[in-house]
Amino acid sequence: MRVYVKEFFTFFDIMLTLAAGLVCLGFTIPHLARGATWLAIVAGMIAYALSEYAIHRYLFHLKPPRNTFLRNMLRRLHYDHHVHPNNLKLLFLPVWYSFPLIAVAGAIAIAVTSDWSLTLAAVTGVIAYLLYYEWVHFRAHRPIQPLTPWGRYMKKMHLWHHFKSEHFWFGVTNPVMDKVLGTYKDEKTVVRSETVRDLEKGGEIGGRSGQIDPK
């Protein structure tokens, strides 16, 4: 286990994200006596937890764009991850993507609160959940046995998404939005997708990945 923890925390993008989170936490700590600060942290975490599903389903699984730049961007963000699901270099979100996303969250927070301490607290929550997401995702693709039944369940669910059907099970840290929006299915009833390892092909020609086994 120690080797995987080291592998995770020494990856460049994770180190930068962690450093940014510690800076925000440093500015937040003096305000922890305020209840509003804790609410802002929790709000940031919930915001990322909800956006996780939407980004994965509607952006990362977007039909391959014709624009070469956008297509290459999606290849790095997700298409190639399905082709090589255990490639460490494709496993983590690059900072050129995640940092602008964090900045957008900060812009929304300052617009809503007009308070820089609450904004930094919200951003702290966003980064904390992002790092949690990255760890859960990393754990799903490495030979790590999660300690809890919940962790084992989420790992199994994510691997269904990668090896059974790319049209279901978009949640990485939780299945809530999958169950609300109908993309959680009994794994035994889902026909294995022909394009689960090739999202570009699936997006261009369609496929059978959304079928449910009638048996």
Disulfide bonds with the S-S distance in Angstrom:
none
